[in-house]
Amino acid sequence: MSFAPSPFEWILIAIVLIEGIAIKVISRHWNSYRRAKREEGRGKPWALRRVPAETVDRVFATPAPKLGHTVSTEVAFISIGQTAVVGAPSDYESWILAVLARQSSMMFEFGTCTGRTTYLWARNSPPGAKVITLTLHPDQLDTYRRGANDRSEDEADALKESAFQTFVYTGTDVEHKVVQLYGDSKAFDHRPYQGRCDLIFVDGSHARSYVESDSQKALQMVKPGGIVLWHDYRGPHRSGGVFHALNALGSKLPLMQIEGTSLVAYRAPL
Ligand SMILES: C[S@@+](CC[C@H](N)C(=O)[O-])C[C@H]1O[C@@H](n2cnc3c(N)ncnc32)[C@H](O)[C@@H]1O
């Protein structure tokens, strides 16, 4: 007795297989759509105003939109390519950071990590500029001070990223522009930098108590007309500490999320 399927049965088998694959593909897309919606606060707009980069600084305006950006935004750049570089801003975010360095003499970064942004700042800033960058040394992990409402994942990420002692800028001809500081940012004495910084990047621990502490310091360190940028404003479910801390701060200050990025910006009044 033979069990070979008839041509009609083959067609049925093929239909069932194709249907199975289609259901899998659709449900994968549906799940990622739902996850994205959840991260965005279930369709509710996020608290911070979303603006194009040119609202933060006129240098990003495109006088002839069809030609795109002009040479005033030309920078020396290293792409992250297709590598998953730990903690790294996207290429578009890095380009924004690098362009802003062109007009900055005093820059401060909370969270060095690989030193990519540090390097782009040192490379693209005017001669004589200084880039101060603060990070937790791998031997200082026990100085980390978790806040009562911080998520344990944020603490774990912060400690995991505190693994670097040599950086992208190390050994380059712009290293002399960099001042590398080590220590826990809650213990950092920011007073010597008060009102002196043109550009500040808050990108240290993403735990809420740290984002709050670093932000308070950054707001005192920025000089009139200077810019503070934060990284990883990605909704309540990814880097929730950044999201909640910045939404709360945004009810007091005109913070702006830069379109197409996870950067948030604040321009200090003149
Ligand atoms: C997201 S990475 C920074 C990425 C970097 N700004 C860049 O643009 O490539 C976070 C950095 O914050 C540092 N960090 C975490 N907790 C810290 C703390 N309590 N004090 C100082 N630095 C901290 C980590 O060591 C890590 O280098």
The ligand as an ORCA input file, in Angstrom:
! r2SCAN-3c Opt
* xyz 0 1
  C      26.775     54.923     27.549
  S      28.464     54.911     28.025
  C      29.060     56.448     27.412
  C      29.235     56.507     25.918
  C      30.092     57.659     25.476
  N      29.588     58.913     25.986
  C      30.151     57.729     23.967
  O      29.644     58.701     23.397
  O      30.699     56.811     23.349
  C      28.313     55.179     29.755
  C      29.616     55.503     30.456
  O      29.284     56.018     31.747
  C      30.215     55.539     32.677
  N      29.602     55.513     34.009
  C      28.655     54.668     34.466
  N      28.379     54.930     35.753
  C      29.164     55.970     36.111
  C      29.315     56.694     37.313
  N      28.618     56.382     38.391
  N      30.215     57.694     37.339
  C      30.952     58.011     36.237
  N      30.815     57.364     35.064
  C      29.934     56.351     34.992
  C      30.540     54.140     32.184
  O      31.800     53.756     32.680
  C      30.537     54.338     30.688
  O      31.845     54.688     30.295
*
